[in-house]
């Protein structure tokens, strides 16, 4: 990360959602950063099992289980953020954004970053969110379908026609021409046929049995909202861009409405990024495992700066800052200095 350029930028922090998990994530970060290590220790204590071991060692199948993947991604993302704050010290204001946003699950990480939720409450919420989604998928099995290369109007036609076979809806509008549909298997399969017939470049059924961001998640949403109502939310210290509406949220009431509908409504990521740009954002910093959002943002607009600070990149930056601090604290001897 070029700190000098970031100092001049209008920044949005963005946080990834499910699918970014991988075995080994956060391990090097935990070894390098006491602040990150404290986040993992706190997560292990709150959940009552070693989430850190699952992140660091797997197995992959268990980490991919939505009940584990959601708290794992949240924890790694917050560990990255805390490690950056710890190491930047007086330069911590570099990571003071004008806006925050997160993709699906990542919206909860954004709420922590904005001061709306404590890490403990967010961790408990996303663990329960994953459990409810998993249980609902047993009662109402479904699937998800990635579609690349269709414009919005054509995709709407595909969804409308496929609905004659069952429940199917737009789940993620990730970037222009890159979308995900969600719903009942028979309707997903019909949508696959229709999308191929209309010339989609890629149509792929995802290896997942949970129909996220669709009406099939209504049961999970109802139970989750009961839990959410018991959690105290604070007004955001930093405005948040909503997944559902791509509008700026600044009050607790607006946030509760957003979270109450998040499981059943689509993630409007393209519109969210465009909304942030319309407010003057020229630099997006993705914090969390992998760099999925950075790639999507570059597809949405090639002119903005998109920086990925994954757990791996934070460790590299950590080492660079420490090396710089070492040089500054140990100036060269007089004979070693350059001459004018």
N, C-alpha and C positions, 0 to 999 in steps of 0.2 A: 504494500500500500504506500503510495506517495503522499506522505503526511502534508507536505507543503501545498500540494494541489487540493487535498481534502479541506485544508484550512480555508480555502477560498470558495468552497462549494456550499450549495444548499442541499442538505443530505436527508435521505430517508433510509431508515433501517428496515430491512425486510427479513422475514424468518421462514424457513422451509417447513413443509408439511410431511405427511407420511409418504414413504417411498424413498426418503433420503437416508434411511438407516443402513448401516453396514457393520459387520463384525470387526472390531478393533477401533471403532470410533471413540474418540476422547481419551484413549489410553496414553498417548504421548503428551497430550495436553495436561492430563492429570499428573503425570510425572514432572512436567515443567513448571506448573503453576500451582502454588498453594491455594489461591482463590478458587481455581477450578476443582481442586481436590476437595475443598470444603463443600462445594455444590454437590459433588457425587456422594460424599459422606452423608450429607443432609438428605439426599434422595433415598439412599439405602435405609436410613433410619425412619423416614416418613412412610415408606412403602412396606417396610418390614421384611425385605429380602434384598439380596445384593444385585441391584440393577446395574451397578458399575461392572460387576463380573460379567453379566449378560452382554453389556455393551462391548467390553474389552475382549471377551473370549467366545461369545456365542453360546449355543449353536445358532446358526443363521435362521433356521426354521422357527425357533423359539423367539428370537429377536423380531422376526417378521410378523409374529402374531400381533394383531392390532392392539390387544390389551397391554402388550409390552412395548411395541414400537412407538406408541404415542408418548408415554412418559419418558422413554429413552431419548427421543429426538428433542423434546422440551428440555431435558436435563443437559444434553450436550450443547444445545444452543445457548442456554443460560450460562453454562460453564465457560463457553467461548467469550460471552459478553463480560463476565466477571474477570476473566483473565486479562482481557484487553484493558478494562478499567484499572486493574491492579498495576499493570506494567506501564501504561501510559502516564499514570500519576498526574502531574500538573497539566499534561496535555490531554487529559480525559475529556475536555470539552470538544475535542475532535469528534467524539462519538455522541455529541449532543445533537440529535436530529431535529428537523422541523416537523417530520411526520414519521409514523411507524405503520407497518402493515405485516400481515403474515398470511401464508397460503393455507387455508383450511385449519388444520391443527396448529399451524404456525401463528394463527391469530391469537392463541392463548399465550404464546411466547411474547408476542407484541404487547399484550396486556400487562405482562410482568415488566417489560422494558418501560412501559408508559406509567408504571406505578399504580395501575388499577387493581392488580392482584399481587399478593405475596406469592413467592415461589411455592411455598407449601400448599396453599389453596389451589394454585394452578395445577400442581402435580396431582393432587387428589382428584381434581375435576377431570383431567385428561385420562387418568387411569380408569375412572368410572365411565367416561365417554367411550373409551375403547371397549370396556366390558359390555356396556349396553349395546354398542354397535355389533359386537360379536354375537351376543345372545339374540338380538333381533334378526340377524342373518340366518340363524337356525330356524326361527319361526317363519321368516319371510326371505328365503334364499334369493339371491340375485347375482348380478355381475356388472362389470364395467367394460367399456369399449372405447379404445383410442381411435380417433378419426383425424387424419391429416389431409389437407388439400381441398376442403370444401368451404365455400363462402357461407356466411351466416344464413342467407336466404335458402340456399340449397340444404343446409343442415336442418333448418327448421322444417322443411318439407319431409326430410328423412324421418325426423322424430315424429311428426304428425302422422305419417303413414304407418310407422312401426307401432304406434300406440293402438292400432286396431288389433294387434296381437297381445297386448298387455301393457303394463306400466313401464315407461321409459322416458327419460328426461335428460336435458343437458346437466352435467355435473360440474365440469370445469371448462371455462373458456380461458385457456392458458396463454395463447398468443394467436395472432391472426392465422386462421387456417389450422390451428392445432387445438383440438377439443377432446373432451371425454364425455361419453354418455353413460348413464347408469339406470338400472332397472331390472325387471324380471328377465330371466334367461331367454325365454322364448321371444320376448320383444327385442332383447339385445341381438339375438341371432337374426331377426327380421331386419333390424337396423343395419346390421353388417351387410346383408344382401343388398339392401337399398343403397347404402353408401358406395359399395363397389360398383353398382350399376350406374351411379351418377359420376363416376370418375375419381373417387378419392385416391390419393397417392398411397396411403397406408390405412388399413383397417385391421385392428388387432384387438382381440378379446384379451383383457388383462387377467393374470392368474390371481384372481381375488373373488371371493364369494360374498363380499359385502357391497351392497349397492349404496355407496356413500352419496350424500347430497341428492337424494331422490325421495319421493313420497314413501318408499319402503322403509325409510328410517323414522317414520312418524311415531312408532311405539317407543323407540330409543329416545327421541326428542322429548316426548312427554315426560318420561322418567327423569331425563337429564335436567329438564327445566325445574322439576321439583327440588333437585339437589342444588341447582344454581340459585334458586330463591333463598336458600339458607346461607349463601356466601355473601359477605359484605364486599361490595365493589366501591372503589374510590374514584372520584373524577379524574380523568387522565391528565397527567402532567404534560403529555405530548399528544396532540391530536392523532387519532387512529383512522385509517382509511378502511371502510367496511368491505368484507368479502362480498356480501349480498348486493349492496346498492352502489358500491364504489363512492359513497359519500363520506365526508369527514364527520367523525363522531367525537363529541366533546363533553357529553354528559353521561351520567350513570344510566339514566332512563334509555337513552339511545343505545348504549352498549347492551343492556339487558334484552332489548328487542332483537338486536343483531344476533346475540348468542342463542336466543330462544329459537330462532329460525335457521341457524347455521347448518344443522344436520340434514335438513330437508330441501334447502335451496342451493342453487349453483354458486360456485366460486367464480366471480367475475374478475379474474386476474388482469386481463387485458385492459378493461375499463379502469381498474384500480390503479394500474401503472400510469395510464393516460391521465387520470385525475390528479395523481401526484405531480406529474410533469406540468399540468395546467396551473399548479400552485407554485411553480418555479423550481421544482426539484430537478437538479442536473446530475446528481450522483446518488446511486443506489448502492448500499453496502449490505450484502447478504451475510448473515451471521448464523452459522449452524453447519451440520454435516453436509458434505458434497457442495455442489454449486448449480443445482437445478434452476433456481429462480434467476440467477445471473444470466443463464442462457436464454430463458424466456424473455427477460427484459431486453436483451440485445435483439431478439426477433421482433419485439414490439416497436422499438425505436433504436436505430443504430447510432444516433448522435449523442445519447446520454452516456455517462460513465457508469459502468456496472462492475463493482468490486466484490469478489468472493472472499470472505474471511471464514473459511471452514476451520474445523478443529486443526487440520494439518497446516493450513496457512497461518493460523494464529500462533502455532508453535514456531514456525519460521520467523514470523514478525517478532515474536517474543525474544528469540535469539539475536535478531538484528538490533533490537532496542537495547538489550543487555550489552552487546558488543559496543554500541555507540556510547552508552553510559560509561563503559570501562575506559574508552579512549578519552572521554571528556574529563574523567576523574584522575587520569594519569597522563598529563601532558608531556610531550617529548622534552628531552634535555635541551639546553640552549644550543649546544653544538649540532643537534639534529634538526633544528628548525630551518624552514626554507628562508632563502635570502630574497630580498626585494629585487 
